[in-house]
Every structure is written in C-alpha cells, then in structure tokens.
Amino acid sequence: MVQVLKEIPAEKRWDIATRCSDMMPFVYSQAFRKVAPERQEELNRAEKEIWREFGKRQGDIAKSIGYPANSAMEVAKAFNEISRTVLGPQLQGRTIQEKGDAATIITEQCPMAANTERFGAEARHTCELCSAYGKASIESLNPKYHISSEKHMCMGDSSCRMSIEKTQR
C-alpha cells in the first residue's frame, strides 16, 4: 500500500487531481441551482464569468513556461496543451495547420462533455461555458487571433472542431 503521496506516480496524481477539479464546477452548479432555483439566469452569467477568468490565465501560463503564441498554429497548440494540463489527460485532441495563418483543433475526448452527461447538466449551457473559456483563452494567448467553433461534443457531435484565425480589423 502507498503510504506517501510522493510514491504515487506524478501522472497518476495529475489524473486524480484533474478528475476532481473537472467535476467541481458541475457539483457547484447543481448545489447553487438547488439553493436558488429562481436565479438561474444570474447563475448562468456567473458561471460564464468564472470560465472566462480561467481562460484569461492561459496567456500568463504560456509566458511563464515559454510557450510561443505568435501564429495561429502556435496559439492552437498552446491552447490545446494548456487546456489539457488544466483539464487533465481526459482531454484528447489534435491540432491541424490550415492554409495561411489558420489552425484547427479537433477534440475527441472531453471531460466537460463527459461531466455534462454524468451530472445531467444542460448541454447548451456547458457549450456556452466552454465557448467563454475558449474565447478568453485565445484572446489572452494572442489578441490578434480569435476562435470559432463548428462542432460541439456537448451538443451530440462526435468531436469538437474549433478554428483559430487572425482577427480581421
């Protein structure tokens, strides 16, 4: 039997920690909705703001570890890898270089989608939270780029498909 935390492999500790933190927003949401069912719209706005704040931290994280974010592909890779670090190994996907200064992220496994199903959360709301996180993340990584989503696992698609492109000004 493992007696000391250090004896648990780092990969396993990361998996355990992120699985717990991934479900926390869903548990809080359920609890708040039970306590204040008449304030659903306010709760929805508050949750979006929380996810935006999570996203805003990506730029700082990227800078602190020297992750470049100067092109669409670099932004996509940074977003994908930092999100995987924060959300855990359950987040699985890939990045694809597109023509010009554009990239695509395809997510094939997502803890947000899994927790939506597990906790019976409203799929559209989870999708809105993810979108708030993604938009804030990309802007914090490099404000010259934006993200758009074409497919959403939360809404029943087999994968999420997001595009990173230079913002037209």
C-alpha positions as CSV (number, residue, x, y, z in Angstrom):
1,M,0.0,0.0,0.0
2,V,1.2,3.5,-0.9
3,Q,2.0,5.4,2.3
4,V,3.4,8.7,1.0
5,L,2.0,10.9,-1.7
6,K,5.4,11.1,-3.4
7,E,5.1,7.3,-4.0
8,I,2.1,7.9,-6.3
9,P,3.5,8.5,-9.8
10,A,3.1,12.1,-11.0
11,E,1.0,11.1,-14.0
12,K,-1.5,9.4,-11.6
13,R,-1.6,12.3,-9.2
14,W,-2.3,14.7,-12.2
15,D,-5.1,12.4,-13.4
16,I,-6.7,12.2,-9.9
17,A,-6.4,16.0,-9.3
18,T,-7.8,17.0,-12.7
19,R,-10.7,14.5,-12.5
20,C,-11.7,16.1,-9.1
21,S,-11.3,19.6,-10.4
22,D,-13.1,18.9,-13.7
23,M,-16.2,17.8,-11.8
24,M,-16.2,20.6,-9.3
25,P,-17.9,23.3,-11.5
26,F,-20.7,20.8,-12.2
27,V,-21.1,19.9,-8.5
28,Y,-21.2,23.6,-7.5
29,S,-23.7,24.3,-10.3
30,Q,-26.0,21.6,-9.0
31,A,-25.8,22.8,-5.5
32,F,-26.4,26.5,-6.4
33,R,-29.3,25.6,-8.6
34,K,-30.9,23.7,-5.7
35,V,-30.4,26.6,-3.3
36,A,-31.6,29.4,-5.7
37,P,-33.7,27.8,-8.5
38,E,-35.3,31.2,-9.2
39,R,-32.0,32.8,-10.1
40,Q,-30.9,30.6,-13.0
41,E,-30.0,33.4,-15.3
42,E,-27.8,35.1,-12.7
43,L,-26.1,31.7,-12.0
44,N,-25.6,31.2,-15.8
45,R,-23.9,34.6,-16.1
46,A,-21.8,34.0,-13.0
47,E,-20.6,30.6,-14.3
48,K,-19.6,32.1,-17.7
49,E,-17.6,34.8,-15.9
50,I,-15.8,32.1,-13.9
51,W,-14.9,30.2,-17.1
52,R,-13.8,33.4,-18.8
53,E,-11.4,34.1,-15.8
54,F,-10.0,30.5,-16.2
55,G,-9.4,31.3,-19.9
56,K,-7.7,34.6,-19.2
57,R,-5.0,32.8,-17.3
58,Q,-3.7,30.9,-20.3
59,G,-1.6,33.8,-21.6
60,D,0.2,34.1,-18.2
61,I,0.7,30.3,-18.1
62,A,2.1,30.3,-21.7
63,K,4.5,33.1,-20.9
64,S,5.7,31.5,-17.7
65,I,6.7,28.3,-19.5
66,G,7.9,29.9,-22.6
67,Y,5.2,28.6,-24.9
68,P,5.1,30.7,-28.1
69,A,1.8,32.1,-29.4
70,N,2.8,34.1,-32.5
71,S,0.9,32.3,-35.2
72,A,-2.5,30.5,-35.4
73,M,-0.8,27.1,-35.1
74,E,1.2,28.2,-32.1
75,V,-1.9,29.7,-30.4
76,A,-3.8,26.4,-31.2
77,K,-1.1,24.3,-29.7
78,A,-0.7,26.4,-26.6
79,F,-4.5,26.5,-26.1
80,N,-4.7,22.7,-26.6
81,E,-1.7,21.8,-24.3
82,I,-2.5,24.3,-21.5
83,S,-6.2,23.2,-21.6
84,R,-5.0,19.6,-21.3
85,T,-2.8,20.4,-18.4
86,V,-5.6,22.2,-16.6
87,L,-8.5,19.8,-17.6
88,G,-6.4,16.6,-17.5
89,P,-5.4,13.7,-19.6
90,Q,-9.1,13.0,-20.3
91,L,-8.9,15.9,-22.8
92,Q,-7.7,14.4,-26.0
93,G,-7.4,16.1,-29.4
94,R,-5.1,17.3,-32.1
95,T,-4.2,20.5,-33.9
96,I,-4.0,20.8,-37.7
97,Q,-2.2,23.5,-39.7
98,E,-4.6,25.0,-42.2
99,K,-3.9,27.2,-45.3
100,G,-2.4,30.6,-44.4
101,D,-2.3,31.7,-40.8
102,A,-5.1,29.4,-39.6
103,A,-5.3,26.2,-37.5
104,T,-8.0,23.7,-36.4
105,I,-8.3,22.0,-33.1
106,I,-10.2,18.7,-33.0
107,T,-11.2,17.4,-29.6
108,E,-12.1,13.7,-29.5
109,Q,-12.5,13.3,-25.7
110,C,-13.5,16.0,-23.3
111,P,-14.1,15.9,-19.6
112,M,-16.6,18.8,-19.9
113,A,-18.8,16.7,-22.3
114,A,-18.4,13.6,-20.0
115,N,-19.4,15.6,-16.9
116,T,-22.3,17.2,-18.7
117,E,-23.7,13.7,-19.2
118,R,-22.6,12.4,-15.8
119,F,-24.2,15.2,-13.9
120,G,-27.2,15.7,-16.2
121,A,-26.2,19.3,-16.9
122,E,-27.8,21.3,-19.6
123,A,-25.7,20.7,-22.8
124,R,-26.2,24.1,-24.3
125,H,-25.1,25.8,-21.1
126,T,-22.0,23.6,-20.9
127,C,-21.2,24.6,-24.5
128,E,-21.6,28.3,-23.6
129,L,-19.2,27.9,-20.7
130,C,-16.6,26.1,-22.9
131,S,-17.0,28.9,-25.5
132,A,-16.5,31.6,-22.9
133,Y,-13.3,29.8,-21.7
134,G,-12.1,29.3,-25.3
135,K,-12.6,32.9,-26.4
136,A,-10.9,34.3,-23.3
137,S,-8.0,31.8,-23.6
138,I,-7.3,32.7,-27.2
139,E,-7.5,36.4,-26.5
140,S,-5.1,36.1,-23.6
141,L,-2.7,34.0,-25.7
142,N,-2.6,36.4,-28.5
143,P,-5.3,39.1,-29.0
144,K,-4.6,39.1,-32.8
145,Y,-6.4,35.8,-33.1
146,H,-9.9,34.5,-32.4
147,I,-11.6,31.1,-32.1
148,S,-14.8,29.9,-33.7
149,S,-16.5,26.5,-33.1
150,E,-18.2,24.4,-35.8
151,K,-18.8,21.1,-33.8
152,H,-19.6,20.5,-30.2
153,M,-19.4,17.2,-28.3
154,C,-21.8,18.6,-25.6
155,M,-24.4,19.1,-28.3
156,G,-24.1,15.5,-29.6
157,D,-21.3,15.8,-32.2
158,S,-18.7,13.1,-32.2
159,S,-15.9,15.7,-31.7
160,C,-15.4,19.4,-31.1
161,R,-14.0,21.3,-34.0
162,M,-12.6,24.8,-33.4
163,S,-10.8,27.2,-35.8
164,I,-8.1,29.7,-34.9
165,E,-7.7,32.6,-37.3
166,K,-6.3,36.0,-37.3
167,T,-8.9,38.7,-36.3
168,Q,-9.9,40.9,-39.2
169,R,-9.6,44.5,-38.2
